[in-house]
Amino acid sequence: MSSGSLSTLSDALNWRYATKVFDASRSIDGATWQALEQALVLAPSSFGLQPWKFIVVRNSAIREKLVEASWGQTQPRDASHFVVFAVKENLGDDHLDRYMARTAEVRGVPMETLDGFRKVIAQSLEGARAEGRLDAWQTRQLYIALGQFMTAAALLGVDTCPMEGLVPARYDTALGLAGTGWKSVFACAAGYRSPDDKYATVPKVRFETHEVIEHR
């Protein structure tokens, strides 16, 4: 990677902040949004299992309901695009079977050659399920995708705001997820900052590098 690319990354990460007020008159163009969707699709996950769904909410009536389900925060309504990050409750064999079939298809190998790999994943999932931490594990995978999405957005000059300040059950109702096995965890707004957002010019507060990075 060139020094220019390193500078671009650093500049983008310093420019990025959790945008509180979006310019509702500005929209992300199609090509840029397609690239951001691919950032989600290409996000890494444990075993490559992708235990997630990313719901891009376009319907204005639903987005108004999400404002209400987000304690009145306006990002769901005013941002150009709004993504809800969801996990499948108690991830089971059906998802694992789909993943194995997709792996065989993409890599052009017989399904039986993946039996050992499938067994390792199945044992890991069963262990997490038995210990009551399967859904928590899935949620941690979602945060990996969120981080990649926000970094990609910053590099493309798109503002974002990750949102945990919401009522997941009310999101599920608004999105019609009840009975599907999917459940909302958090969301991320994407678009362009409003000139009225005072937080755009507030200095970024971080601890000194030597306080949070250790070399041993």
URCOR-V846107 format. One record per helix or strand of 3 or more residues. SS is the DSSP state (H for helix, E for strand). FROM is the first residue (numbers start at 1). TO is the last residue. Records with the same first field share a line. If there is no record, write none. Layout:
SS = FROM-TO, FROM-TO
This chain:
H = 3-15, 30-41, 46-48, 60-68, 75-78, 93-107, 111-130, 134-155, 168-175, 198-201, 209-212
E = 53-56, 81-88, 159-163, 182-191
